[in-house]
Amino acid sequence: MSKLAPSLKGLINAPFARPGQAPAPRQIRDIYQRIAQEAKDRNYGEKPWLTLSAAATFTLNSPASLTILHQFASGSAAPSPTSPVAAAELIREVGLKCISFNGIPRTINCLGAFRADLVAASPPWLAELETRPSRTVTPDNIAALSARGRALWKSVYTPFDVKLEAKLAESHPDLPVHILGSHYGPLLSDPDAEAKRGLASVGRNLTSVMAISCLRAQTGVGPQVLSHVFGLRKGVEQGTHRDEFRGQDEEAEAIERLASDEGCEWILKSVDSISEAIGASFAQGGRESKL
């Protein structure tokens, strides 16, 4: 393969193009700690703060911050520590679902760097991370997968789900086909527990929290942020949180609090604090990208 000219390589890696990933701000651990403590104080549950923090961090393209997030969430300083394996699996699953809101490249880069950091640290639990896929599409599961995606779509957008699908089709006839067939079905809706094995399950309502967080950090998509705030509320109104947390009343009630005005404001402000810190750090110069 022919080599690229130095001028072309220089243009690809030009600082103004921001080719590298955002470094971890010095204060990012403190920000994660504050968010985690507020979640505990307000009884928002154990997973929401980690879900929103991971989603915002993936969106802002800062894998070094993901490593700090994992270390904090699974360490003794966390208000409610999560096991290292569970924290890593949740971060990985959130990162995968971020594809629907941020695109593939940032998820590839962030998950790859997160994995590399774990391998470099060589913790004894690393081999416990799940290696088997859960979303392989086959002739036998395609109908169920499609139904699962449409059920999630209806849950989030009812009573406007049919109208929205038609409106999207006016923009491009394949737009709703792709959104439902490539995102809501195989990615955003969760496979059953048997298929997931050791992989984390984000669930219907935390997927809405993740969507709000990605879109808020992304900026410029206020209507979609609003849609997914309503999506979170609809999940509670429909009682999906009770089904997800059957026998776990405290966790179900935490989702109800999170879907309130106060809870949604907390999600947005928490994401804003992460965005402000990582954005400022990125402006000072991220990692150099090498071809």
Backbone as CSV, one residue per row, in Angstrom:
resi,resn,N_x,N_y,N_z,CA_x,CA_y,CA_z,C_x,C_y,C_z
1,MET,0.849,-1.191,0.000,0.000,0.000,0.000,0.887,1.245,0.000
2,SER,0.559,2.212,-0.844,1.376,3.414,-0.919,1.244,4.236,0.352
3,LYS,2.339,4.954,0.676,2.336,5.796,1.867,1.654,7.120,1.565
4,LEU,1.076,7.693,2.594,0.443,9.001,2.440,1.486,10.099,2.504
5,ALA,1.233,11.131,1.769,2.139,12.275,1.784,2.119,12.930,3.153
6,PRO,3.257,13.452,3.616,3.298,14.127,4.921,2.258,15.237,5.034
7,SER,2.010,15.952,3.934,1.036,17.046,3.978,-0.374,16.511,4.236
8,LEU,-0.699,15.341,3.636,-2.016,14.747,3.849,-2.148,14.242,5.280
9,LYS,-1.114,13.566,5.777,-1.145,13.105,7.161,-1.264,14.284,8.118
10,GLY,-0.544,15.367,7.792,-0.619,16.551,8.641,-2.003,17.149,8.650
11,LEU,-2.671,17.144,7.489,-4.019,17.694,7.418,-5.011,16.827,8.188
12,ILE,-4.869,15.494,8.073,-5.750,14.593,8.817,-5.636,14.846,10.314
13,ASN,-4.406,15.091,10.771,-4.154,15.260,12.209,-4.038,16.717,12.633
14,ALA,-4.544,17.629,11.805,-4.466,19.056,12.138,-5.204,19.344,13.442
15,PRO,-4.613,20.134,14.325,-5.248,20.418,15.625,-6.665,20.969,15.507
16,PHE,-6.909,21.815,14.488,-8.237,22.411,14.377,-9.305,21.358,14.070
17,ALA,-8.901,20.194,13.526,-9.841,19.108,13.218,-10.140,18.240,14.439
18,ARG,-9.439,18.485,15.519,-9.625,17.710,16.751,-9.632,16.207,16.480
19,PRO,-8.545,15.669,15.962,-8.517,14.253,15.590,-8.381,13.286,16.760
20,GLY,-7.963,13.801,17.907,-7.705,12.919,19.038,-8.858,12.849,20.020
21,GLN,-8.709,11.998,21.003,-9.715,11.835,22.048,-9.484,12.846,23.165
22,ALA,-10.536,13.173,23.858,-10.426,14.152,24.944,-9.746,13.529,26.151
23,PRO,-8.751,14.204,26.718,-8.107,13.671,27.925,-9.022,13.785,29.130
24,ALA,-8.693,13.091,30.174,-9.480,13.151,31.412,-9.127,14.430,32.167
25,PRO,-10.105,15.261,32.480,-9.827,16.452,33.279,-9.361,16.071,34.676
26,ARG,-8.571,16.921,35.281,-8.062,16.624,36.624,-9.180,16.451,37.641
27,GLN,-10.279,17.175,37.437,-11.360,17.151,38.434,-12.447,16.144,38.108
28,ILE,-12.256,15.281,37.090,-13.360,14.426,36.655,-13.759,13.419,37.731
29,ARG,-12.804,12.891,38.501,-13.171,11.956,39.567,-14.063,12.643,40.605
30,ASP,-13.745,13.884,40.932,-14.554,14.635,41.900,-15.966,14.843,41.367
31,ILE,-16.080,15.079,40.070,-17.400,15.285,39.472,-18.209,13.995,39.527
32,TYR,-17.594,12.879,39.166,-18.292,11.590,39.262,-18.698,11.315,40.712
33,GLN,-17.824,11.625,41.646,-18.121,11.371,43.057,-19.308,12.218,43.522
34,ARG,-19.337,13.470,43.093,-20.455,14.332,43.479,-21.765,13.808,42.914
35,ILE,-21.762,13.396,41.651,-22.970,12.868,41.027,-23.432,11.599,41.749
36,ALA,-22.493,10.710,42.062,-22.833,9.472,42.761,-23.407,9.761,44.141
37,GLN,-22.825,10.721,44.846,-23.307,11.047,46.186,-24.699,11.666,46.128
38,GLU,-24.917,12.533,45.145,-26.246,13.132,44.994,-27.281,12.059,44.667
39,ALA,-26.912,11.104,43.841,-27.839,10.016,43.512,-28.210,9.235,44.761
40,LYS,-27.238,8.992,45.616,-27.511,8.258,46.862,-28.378,9.091,47.801
41,ASP,-28.035,10.370,47.944,-28.781,11.245,48.855,-30.235,11.419,48.418
42,ARG,-30.467,11.399,47.108,-31.813,11.634,46.573,-32.560,10.334,46.262
43,ASN,-31.929,9.211,46.569,-32.555,7.901,46.353,-32.937,7.683,44.888
44,TYR,-31.965,7.935,43.997,-32.187,7.723,42.566,-31.723,6.342,42.099
45,GLY,-31.293,5.506,43.001,-30.863,4.166,42.634,-29.370,4.078,42.379
46,GLU,-28.898,2.852,42.199,-27.461,2.627,42.063,-26.954,2.756,40.628
47,LYS,-27.768,2.357,39.636,-27.295,2.349,38.251,-27.445,3.672,37.498
48,PRO,-28.452,4.502,37.808,-28.654,5.701,36.985,-27.463,6.639,36.910
49,TRP,-26.779,6.878,38.032,-25.671,7.835,37.971,-24.532,7.296,37.115
50,LEU,-24.276,5.987,37.200,-23.212,5.391,36.397,-23.618,5.365,34.922
51,THR,-24.884,5.098,34.652,-25.377,5.079,33.279,-25.248,6.448,32.629
52,LEU,-25.716,7.492,33.314,-25.657,8.824,32.709,-24.222,9.320,32.581
53,SER,-23.383,8.995,33.558,-21.982,9.421,33.508,-21.243,8.743,32.365
54,ALA,-21.482,7.450,32.192,-20.841,6.716,31.102,-21.325,7.223,29.755
55,ALA,-22.635,7.433,29.615,-23.189,7.893,28.340,-22.620,9.248,27.949
56,ALA,-22.553,10.164,28.896,-22.000,11.486,28.603,-20.526,11.392,28.239
57,THR,-19.796,10.537,28.922,-18.359,10.402,28.695,-18.070,9.773,27.338
58,PHE,-18.859,8.768,26.927,-18.724,8.212,25.577,-18.997,9.292,24.531
59,THR,-20.052,10.057,24.744,-20.424,11.096,23.789,-19.323,12.127,23.635
60,LEU,-18.653,12.444,24.734,-17.598,13.457,24.731,-16.242,12.875,24.358
61,ASN,-16.217,11.557,24.057,-15.035,10.917,23.483,-13.816,10.982,24.407
62,SER,-14.030,10.601,25.670,-12.941,10.651,26.644,-12.755,9.291,27.308
63,PRO,-12.102,8.347,26.633,-11.910,7.018,27.227,-11.082,7.039,28.505
64,ALA,-10.158,7.990,28.627,-9.379,8.080,29.867,-10.299,8.378,31.047
65,SER,-11.349,9.155,30.794,-12.326,9.436,31.853,-13.153,8.200,32.175
66,LEU,-13.424,7.359,31.168,-14.158,6.113,31.423,-13.404,5.226,32.398
67,THR,-12.085,5.162,32.232,-11.278,4.347,33.143,-11.375,4.872,34.565
68,ILE,-11.327,6.184,34.714,-11.469,6.792,36.042,-12.863,6.526,36.602
69,LEU,-13.871,6.613,35.735,-15.249,6.335,36.156,-15.365,4.911,36.689
70,HIS,-14.788,3.966,35.982,-14.849,2.571,36.419,-14.112,2.370,37.737
71,GLN,-12.936,2.951,37.858,-12.158,2.816,39.087,-12.912,3.388,40.277
72,PHE,-13.553,4.525,40.060,-14.297,5.134,41.155,-15.534,4.314,41.506
73,ALA,-16.317,3.934,40.484,-17.581,3.222,40.725,-17.367,1.903,41.449
74,SER,-16.228,1.262,41.219,-15.953,-0.039,41.833,-14.996,0.049,43.016
75,GLY,-14.684,1.276,43.422,-13.749,1.464,44.529,-14.446,1.791,45.840
76,SER,-13.685,1.813,46.903,-14.250,2.026,48.239,-14.737,3.448,48.455
77,ALA,-14.302,4.393,47.609,-14.721,5.786,47.781,-16.134,6.034,47.275
78,ALA,-16.661,5.123,46.475,-18.014,5.292,45.949,-19.042,5.128,47.061
79,PRO,-20.109,5.938,47.051,-21.144,5.811,48.087,-21.745,4.409,48.146
80,SER,-21.949,3.809,46.960,-22.460,2.431,46.879,-21.631,1.700,45.828
81,PRO,-20.477,1.161,46.229,-19.577,0.533,45.259,-20.236,-0.611,44.486
82,THR,-19.906,-0.684,43.205,-20.347,-1.763,42.332,-19.167,-2.691,42.110
83,SER,-19.409,-3.970,41.942,-18.294,-4.876,41.688,-17.589,-4.463,40.392
84,PRO,-16.284,-4.671,40.294,-15.551,-4.272,39.085,-16.121,-4.876,37.813
85,VAL,-16.538,-6.136,37.867,-17.091,-6.791,36.675,-18.425,-6.149,36.294
86,ALA,-19.305,-5.948,37.270,-20.616,-5.361,36.986,-20.479,-3.942,36.448
87,ALA,-19.553,-3.165,37.027,-19.338,-1.794,36.563,-18.810,-1.781,35.138
88,ALA,-17.860,-2.655,34.841,-17.292,-2.726,33.498,-18.344,-3.165,32.481
89,GLU,-19.159,-4.152,32.851,-20.174,-4.629,31.922,-21.229,-3.553,31.641
90,LEU,-21.603,-2.790,32.672,-22.581,-1.725,32.467,-22.001,-0.636,31.569
91,ILE,-20.752,-0.261,31.809,-20.096,0.751,30.974,-20.018,0.263,29.527
92,ARG,-19.669,-0.990,29.334,-19.572,-1.525,27.970,-20.939,-1.529,27.278
93,GLU,-21.983,-1.916,28.012,-23.312,-1.980,27.413,-23.824,-0.586,27.070
94,VAL,-23.594,0.368,27.955,-23.975,1.750,27.663,-23.239,2.231,26.416
95,GLY,-21.948,1.935,26.338,-21.165,2.350,25.183,-21.696,1.760,23.887
96,LEU,-22.117,0.502,23.936,-22.680,-0.124,22.750,-23.954,0.591,22.314
97,LYS,-24.844,0.854,23.274,-26.100,1.516,22.930,-25.900,2.967,22.494
98,CYS,-24.775,3.562,22.882,-24.484,4.935,22.461,-24.357,5.052,20.946
99,ILE,-24.108,3.927,20.261,-24.027,3.945,18.797,-25.272,4.579,18.189
100,SER,-26.433,4.325,18.774,-27.681,4.845,18.218,-27.777,6.357,18.301
101,PHE,-27.001,6.972,19.164,-27.091,8.422,19.339,-25.821,9.158,18.915
102,ASN,-24.671,8.487,19.003,-23.396,9.140,18.704,-22.722,8.629,17.438
103,GLY,-23.186,7.514,16.901,-22.506,6.890,15.779,-21.497,5.848,16.244
104,ILE,-20.980,5.090,15.288,-20.096,3.973,15.592,-18.685,4.387,16.025
105,PRO,-18.031,5.363,15.372,-16.606,5.603,15.655,-16.257,5.875,17.112
106,ARG,-17.013,6.710,17.798,-16.663,7.017,19.188,-16.814,5.794,20.087
107,THR,-17.824,4.985,19.814,-17.979,3.761,20.602,-16.811,2.815,20.345
108,ILE,-16.404,2.652,19.091,-15.260,1.790,18.786,-14.016,2.273,19.523
109,ASN,-13.730,3.565,19.391,-12.507,4.107,19.990,-12.539,4.048,21.515
110,CYS,-13.671,4.425,22.100,-13.756,4.470,23.562,-13.762,3.068,24.169
111,LEU,-14.521,2.142,23.582,-14.526,0.782,24.110,-13.165,0.122,23.937
112,GLY,-12.507,0.402,22.817,-11.176,-0.158,22.594,-10.162,0.354,23.590
113,ALA,-10.187,1.659,23.841,-9.248,2.246,24.802,-9.562,1.801,26.226
114,PHE,-10.858,1.672,26.540,-11.261,1.203,27.869,-10.761,-0.214,28.101
115,ARG,-10.920,-1.056,27.105,-10.423,-2.431,27.189,-8.901,-2.453,27.338
116,ALA,-8.210,-1.621,26.569,-6.745,-1.581,26.634,-6.273,-1.170,28.026
117,ASP,-6.976,-0.222,28.639,-6.607,0.208,29.990,-6.819,-0.926,30.996
118,LEU,-7.899,-1.678,30.828,-8.145,-2.808,31.723,-7.074,-3.881,31.553
119,VAL,-6.725,-4.168,30.309,-5.698,-5.177,30.045,-4.358,-4.734,30.629
120,ALA,-4.035,-3.452,30.491,-2.780,-2.936,31.024,-2.722,-3.070,32.539
121,ALA,-3.871,-2.857,33.192,-3.924,-2.981,34.650,-3.920,-4.441,35.087
122,SER,-4.387,-5.330,34.217,-4.398,-6.779,34.442,-5.019,-7.175,35.780
123,PRO,-6.277,-6.740,36.048,-6.920,-7.151,37.303,-7.286,-8.627,37.252
124,PRO,-7.397,-9.277,38.391,-7.709,-10.721,38.408,-9.081,-11.056,37.856
125,TRP,-10.004,-10.098,37.834,-11.364,-10.361,37.380,-11.548,-10.151,35.871
126,LEU,-10.518,-9.722,35.170,-10.661,-9.376,33.754,-11.234,-10.527,32.930
127,ALA,-10.831,-11.750,33.239,-11.290,-12.918,32.483,-12.778,-13.202,32.701
128,GLU,-13.395,-12.548,33.688,-14.812,-12.765,33.961,-15.721,-11.975,33.024
129,LEU,-15.174,-11.016,32.282,-15.998,-10.247,31.359,-16.536,-11.163,30.257
130,GLU,-17.798,-10.957,29.919,-18.458,-11.802,28.932,-17.819,-11.638,27.548
131,THR,-17.645,-12.734,26.841,-17.040,-12.701,25.502,-18.006,-13.187,24.417
132,ARG,-19.187,-13.672,24.815,-20.136,-14.188,23.832,-21.163,-13.124,23.462
133,PRO,-21.459,-12.952,22.170,-22.424,-11.931,21.748,-23.849,-12.317,22.114
134,SER,-24.716,-11.312,22.209,-26.111,-11.573,22.569,-27.093,-11.063,21.514
135,ARG,-26.577,-10.402,20.477,-27.481,-9.754,19.518,-27.332,-10.287,18.091
136,THR,-26.841,-11.482,17.932,-26.723,-12.067,16.610,-28.114,-12.270,16.008
137,VAL,-28.296,-11.782,14.779,-29.589,-11.896,14.108,-29.615,-13.182,13.279
138,THR,-30.648,-13.962,13.463,-30.806,-15.225,12.733,-32.219,-15.304,12.150
139,PRO,-32.446,-16.197,11.189,-33.811,-16.368,10.664,-34.812,-16.746,11.762
140,ASP,-34.320,-17.385,12.799,-35.219,-17.838,13.859,-35.647,-16.718,14.807
141,ASN,-34.813,-15.665,14.942,-35.154,-14.629,15.928,-35.538,-13.299,15.305
142,ILE,-35.526,-13.179,13.982,-35.752,-11.888,13.348,-37.140,-11.328,13.643
143,ALA,-38.158,-12.182,13.668,-39.514,-11.705,13.935,-39.641,-11.186,15.360
144,ALA,-39.075,-11.909,16.322,-39.130,-11.477,17.720,-38.332,-10.201,17.922
145,LEU,-37.203,-10.094,17.243,-36.367,-8.899,17.346,-37.116,-7.679,16.825
146,SER,-37.798,-7.842,15.700,-38.569,-6.744,15.121,-39.699,-6.322,16.057
147,ALA,-40.381,-7.290,16.631,-41.484,-6.987,17.547,-40.971,-6.286,18.798
148,ARG,-39.802,-6.705,19.273,-39.199,-6.095,20.454,-38.876,-4.629,20.201
149,GLY,-38.321,-4.341,19.021,-37.980,-2.969,18.682,-39.205,-2.093,18.538
150,ARG,-40.242,-2.624,17.900,-41.457,-1.821,17.726,-42.145,-1.577,19.064
151,ALA,-42.075,-2.525,19.973,-42.663,-2.338,21.296,-41.947,-1.218,22.045
152,LEU,-40.612,-1.168,21.932,-39.863,-0.095,22.584,-40.184,1.238,21.941
153,TRP,-40.249,1.271,20.616,-40.582,2.495,19.886,-41.938,3.039,20.356
154,LYS,-42.921,2.163,20.435,-44.258,2.580,20.872,-44.223,3.060,22.308
155,SER,-43.485,2.375,23.159,-43.403,2.759,24.565,-42.834,4.165,24.722
156,VAL,-41.814,4.494,23.931,-41.148,5.797,24.048,-41.997,6.911,23.445
157,TYR,-42.625,6.651,22.306,-43.250,7.745,21.537,-44.765,7.780,21.552
158,THR,-45.427,6.774,22.153,-46.878,6.809,22.207,-47.379,8.124,22.803
159,PRO,-48.436,8.733,22.329,-49.376,8.275,21.295,-49.014,8.771,19.888
160,PHE,-47.759,9.211,19.712,-47.349,9.782,18.430,-46.464,8.837,17.617
161,ASP,-46.359,7.563,18.040,-45.416,6.651,17.394,-45.718,6.430,15.915
162,VAL,-46.986,6.238,15.560,-47.345,6.014,14.156,-47.137,7.295,13.348
163,LYS,-47.541,8.416,13.906,-47.397,9.699,13.227,-45.917,10.030,13.016
164,LEU,-45.091,9.764,14.017,-43.668,10.055,13.903,-43.024,9.178,12.837
165,GLU,-43.396,7.916,12.784,-42.837,7.016,11.783,-43.173,7.510,10.372
166,ALA,-44.396,7.973,10.190,-44.804,8.490,8.880,-44.056,9.768,8.529
167,LYS,-43.847,10.611,9.509,-43.134,11.876,9.276,-41.674,11.613,8.896
168,LEU,-41.047,10.656,9.575,-39.664,10.298,9.246,-39.574,9.751,7.825
169,ALA,-40.569,8.991,7.421,-40.576,8.409,6.076,-40.692,9.481,5.004
170,GLU,-41.292,10.617,5.333,-41.364,11.712,4.376,-39.980,12.275,4.083
171,SER,-39.104,12.254,5.081,-37.739,12.746,4.889,-36.934,11.792,4.023
172,HIS,-37.095,10.498,4.286,-36.486,9.439,3.469,-37.237,8.161,3.796
173,PRO,-37.710,7.436,2.788,-38.541,6.256,3.076,-37.841,5.188,3.898
174,ASP,-36.504,5.163,3.849,-35.776,4.157,4.617,-35.361,4.647,6.005
175,LEU,-35.651,5.903,6.339,-35.229,6.422,7.648,-35.904,5.667,8.796
176,PRO,-37.228,5.557,8.825,-37.834,4.775,9.924,-37.504,3.286,9.837
177,VAL,-37.307,2.784,8.615,-36.924,1.379,8.458,-35.597,1.120,9.163
178,HIS,-34.634,2.021,8.950,-33.316,1.855,9.563,-33.378,2.074,11.074
179,ILE,-34.098,3.097,11.498,-34.170,3.391,12.931,-34.789,2.225,13.698
180,LEU,-35.875,1.690,13.178,-36.542,0.581,13.858,-35.800,-0.740,13.668
181,GLY,-35.353,-1.001,12.431,-34.755,-2.292,12.132,-33.310,-2.438,12.543
182,SER,-32.590,-1.303,12.659,-31.165,-1.376,13.002,-30.846,-0.867,14.398
183,HIS,-31.771,-0.128,14.994,-31.484,0.452,16.308,-32.468,0.003,17.382
184,TYR,-33.738,0.329,17.227,-34.682,-0.019,18.288,-34.819,-1.531,18.454
185,GLY,-34.727,-2.272,17.355,-34.847,-3.721,17.461,-33.602,-4.392,17.997
186,PRO,-32.519,-4.418,17.231,-31.352,-5.200,17.643,-30.454,-4.553,18.680
187,LEU,-30.571,-3.226,18.876,-29.620,-2.571,19.775,-30.262,-1.978,21.022
188,LEU,-31.205,-1.079,20.869,-31.737,-0.362,22.036,-32.646,-1.225,22.909
189,SER,-33.391,-2.142,22.309,-34.179,-3.072,23.124,-33.273,-4.221,23.555
190,ASP,-33.443,-4.680,24.761,-32.541,-5.686,25.326,-32.939,-7.112,24.942
191,PRO,-31.959,-7.936,24.569,-32.227,-9.374,24.410,-32.636,-9.943,25.768
192,ASP,-33.187,-11.142,25.766,-33.576,-11.724,27.047,-32.331,-12.108,27.858
193,ALA,-32.540,-12.321,29.124,-31.432,-12.572,30.047,-30.619,-13.792,29.646
194,GLU,-31.288,-14.811,29.112,-30.579,-16.021,28.720,-29.587,-15.745,27.597
195,ALA,-29.970,-14.879,26.665,-29.076,-14.540,25.554,-27.917,-13.669,26.016
196,LYS,-28.174,-12.799,26.991,-27.141,-11.868,27.435,-26.089,-12.529,28.319
197,ARG,-26.463,-13.593,29.005,-25.548,-14.294,29.894,-24.925,-13.297,30.870
198,GLY,-23.598,-13.050,30.786,-22.946,-12.165,31.742,-22.940,-10.705,31.352
199,LEU,-23.470,-10.379,30.168,-23.517,-8.982,29.742,-24.541,-8.214,30.561
200,ALA,-24.302,-6.919,30.711,-25.215,-6.091,31.494,-26.507,-5.838,30.726
201,SER,-27.569,-5.583,31.462,-28.845,-5.183,30.877,-29.142,-3.762,31.336
202,VAL,-29.244,-2.847,30.383,-29.539,-1.456,30.739,-31.030,-1.289,31.000
203,GLY,-31.862,-1.935,30.206,-33.296,-1.891,30.467,-33.995,-0.705,29.829
204,ARG,-35.317,-0.785,29.788,-36.154,0.217,29.123,-35.934,1.623,29.660
205,ASN,-35.966,1.779,30.967,-35.946,3.127,31.540,-34.549,3.717,31.613
206,LEU,-33.551,2.893,31.912,-32.184,3.411,31.900,-31.711,3.690,30.478
207,THR,-32.322,3.037,29.479,-32.022,3.400,28.094,-32.498,4.816,27.813
208,SER,-33.616,5.217,28.394,-34.078,6.600,28.255,-33.125,7.562,28.957
209,VAL,-32.644,7.184,30.142,-31.655,8.011,30.849,-30.399,8.157,29.995
210,MET,-29.966,7.058,29.399,-28.796,7.077,28.534,-29.019,7.980,27.322
211,ALA,-30.199,7.881,26.712,-30.513,8.698,25.540,-30.491,10.183,25.894
212,ILE,-31.120,10.541,26.999,-31.112,11.940,27.447,-29.681,12.429,27.632
213,SER,-28.861,11.601,28.242,-27.483,11.992,28.561,-26.644,12.165,27.297
214,CYS,-26.734,11.221,26.366,-26.003,11.333,25.101,-26.397,12.599,24.355
215,LEU,-27.692,12.806,24.216,-28.186,13.917,23.421,-27.880,15.256,24.072
216,ARG,-27.949,15.317,25.397,-27.615,16.559,26.098,-26.136,16.901,25.903
217,ALA,-25.275,15.900,26.025,-23.834,16.126,25.854,-23.485,16.436,24.402
218,GLN,-24.273,15.882,23.477,-24.033,16.082,22.053,-24.294,17.529,21.645
219,THR,-25.289,18.148,22.228,-25.754,19.514,21.951,-26.395,19.634,20.569
220,GLY,-27.234,20.650,20.418,-27.849,20.931,19.134,-29.055,20.086,18.795
221,VAL,-29.493,19.251,19.738,-30.611,18.340,19.457,-31.662,18.430,20.570
222,GLY,-32.028,19.652,20.914,-32.994,19.876,21.983,-34.305,19.136,21.808
223,PRO,-34.881,19.095,20.591,-36.155,18.362,20.427,-36.037,16.884,20.801
224,GLN,-34.887,16.287,20.482,-34.695,14.867,20.821,-34.488,14.670,22.322
225,VAL,-33.810,15.629,22.963,-33.689,15.567,24.431,-35.084,15.581,25.053
226,LEU,-35.916,16.498,24.577,-37.275,16.609,25.089,-38.050,15.308,24.873
227,SER,-37.902,14.720,23.682,-38.617,13.480,23.383,-38.248,12.369,24.359
228,HIS,-36.960,12.274,24.689,-36.539,11.176,25.559,-36.779,11.474,27.036
229,VAL,-36.906,12.753,27.403,-37.383,13.073,28.757,-38.815,12.559,28.896
230,PHE,-39.631,12.848,27.882,-40.994,12.309,27.899,-40.973,10.792,27.826
231,GLY,-40.001,10.235,27.079,-39.886,8.787,26.988,-39.651,8.142,28.337
232,LEU,-38.818,8.773,29.169,-38.571,8.267,30.516,-39.854,8.323,31.342
233,ARG,-40.564,9.412,31.232,-41.809,9.548,31.991,-42.861,8.542,31.545
234,LYS,-42.914,8.310,30.238,-43.886,7.344,29.735,-43.569,5.938,30.224
235,GLY,-42.274,5.622,30.328,-41.893,4.317,30.844,-42.443,4.088,32.242
236,VAL,-42.394,5.138,33.061,-42.926,5.048,34.422,-44.451,4.980,34.398
237,GLU,-45.064,5.826,33.555,-46.525,5.830,33.465,-47.059,4.472,33.022
238,GLN,-46.308,3.794,32.171,-46.718,2.484,31.661,-46.400,1.356,32.639
239,GLY,-45.657,1.676,33.695,-45.319,0.659,34.687,-44.189,-0.261,34.265
240,THR,-43.430,0.121,33.224,-42.337,-0.748,32.769,-41.254,-0.892,33.830
241,HIS,-41.100,0.140,34.669,-40.077,0.064,35.723,-40.449,-0.982,36.764
242,ARG,-41.732,-1.189,36.971,-42.171,-2.212,37.926,-41.879,-3.608,37.389
243,ASP,-42.032,-3.758,36.072,-41.721,-5.054,35.456,-40.218,-5.318,35.486
244,GLU,-39.424,-4.273,35.205,-37.971,-4.425,35.177,-37.398,-4.726,36.549
245,PHE,-37.973,-4.107,37.561,-37.463,-4.259,38.918,-38.468,-5.006,39.790
246,ARG,-39.011,-6.070,39.232,-39.981,-6.873,39.973,-39.340,-7.427,41.252
247,GLY,-39.982,-7.149,42.392,-39.442,-7.583,43.674,-38.380,-6.660,44.225
248,GLN,-38.086,-5.575,43.507,-37.087,-4.593,43.962,-37.774,-3.221,44.054
249,ASP,-38.618,-3.083,45.032,-39.448,-1.881,45.148,-38.613,-0.604,45.252
250,GLU,-37.497,-0.660,45.965,-36.686,0.543,46.128,-36.132,1.027,44.798
251,GLU,-35.686,0.086,43.955,-35.147,0.473,42.654,-36.256,1.019,41.754
252,ALA,-37.438,0.423,41.800,-38.564,0.902,40.999,-38.973,2.309,41.431
253,GLU,-39.014,2.539,42.731,-39.362,3.864,43.238,-38.290,4.885,42.897
254,ALA,-37.043,4.447,42.808,-35.957,5.349,42.422,-36.169,5.850,40.995
255,ILE,-36.606,4.961,40.081,-36.873,5.369,38.708,-38.030,6.365,38.668
256,GLU,-39.028,6.168,39.508,-40.139,7.118,39.572,-39.645,8.503,39.980
257,ARG,-38.769,8.551,40.976,-38.217,9.847,41.393,-37.377,10.462,40.279
258,LEU,-36.637,9.620,39.570,-35.761,10.107,38.501,-36.571,10.705,37.358
259,ALA,-37.780,10.204,37.138,-38.618,10.689,36.042,-39.370,11.970,36.391
260,SER,-39.271,12.421,37.621,-39.945,13.661,38.037,-39.219,14.868,37.456
261,ASP,-39.814,16.055,37.601,-39.153,17.290,37.155,-37.788,17.421,37.813
262,GLU,-37.750,17.219,39.115,-36.494,17.352,39.858,-35.469,16.329,39.377
263,GLY,-35.930,15.095,39.162,-35.011,14.056,38.716,-34.443,14.336,37.342
264,CYS,-35.277,14.763,36.414,-34.809,15.056,35.057,-33.882,16.263,35.036
265,GLU,-34.169,17.249,35.874,-33.255,18.392,35.981,-31.895,17.927,36.490
266,TRP,-31.899,17.002,37.423,-30.634,16.475,37.954,-29.844,15.756,36.874
267,ILE,-30.525,14.960,36.052,-29.833,14.282,34.950,-29.158,15.305,34.051
268,LEU,-29.897,16.317,33.631,-29.358,17.315,32.710,-28.190,18.086,33.328
269,LYS,-28.349,18.504,34.573,-27.281,19.271,35.224,-26.043,18.408,35.475
270,SER,-26.259,17.128,35.764,-25.121,16.226,35.966,-24.341,16.058,34.666
271,VAL,-25.056,15.859,33.566,-24.398,15.751,32.263,-23.679,17.051,31.925
272,ASP,-24.312,18.171,32.218,-23.689,19.469,31.935,-22.360,19.626,32.661
273,SER,-22.290,19.141,33.890,-21.051,19.276,34.660,-19.936,18.430,34.055
274,ILE,-20.278,17.236,33.556,-19.295,16.385,32.886,-18.857,17.027,31.575
275,SER,-19.825,17.548,30.826,-19.531,18.177,29.536,-18.621,19.384,29.696
276,GLU,-18.911,20.184,30.694,-18.105,21.385,30.919,-16.658,21.017,31.237
277,ALA,-16.474,20.013,32.074,-15.122,19.622,32.474,-14.344,18.999,31.316
278,ILE,-14.949,18.043,30.626,-14.246,17.362,29.536,-14.064,18.292,28.343
279,GLY,-15.072,19.144,28.094,-14.954,20.102,27.000,-13.801,21.067,27.212
280,ALA,-13.642,21.537,28.432,-12.547,22.452,28.732,-11.206,21.754,28.601
281,SER,-11.167,20.481,29.019,-9.932,19.722,28.912,-9.570,19.467,27.457
282,PHE,-10.581,19.187,26.634,-10.339,18.923,25.221,-9.802,20.172,24.528
283,ALA,-10.322,21.319,24.926,-9.885,22.566,24.303,-8.407,22.834,24.551
284,GLN,-7.888,22.241,25.622,-6.473,22.441,25.958,-5.577,21.452,25.217
285,GLY,-6.194,20.533,24.446,-5.401,19.592,23.647,-5.582,18.174,24.079
286,GLY,-6.147,17.332,23.184,-6.368,15.932,23.492,-5.196,15.063,23.044
287,ARG,-5.434,13.755,23.059,-4.399,12.836,22.607,-4.137,13.032,21.115
288,GLU,-2.913,12.880,20.693,-2.600,12.963,19.283,-3.086,11.706,18.581
289,SER,-3.656,11.903,17.408,-4.103,10.767,16.609,-2.987,10.353,15.665
290,LYS,-2.690,9.059,15.616,-1.626,8.559,14.748,-2.221,7.641,13.698
291,LEU,-1.723,7.768,12.479,-2.219,6.952,11.393,-1.431,5.655,11.301
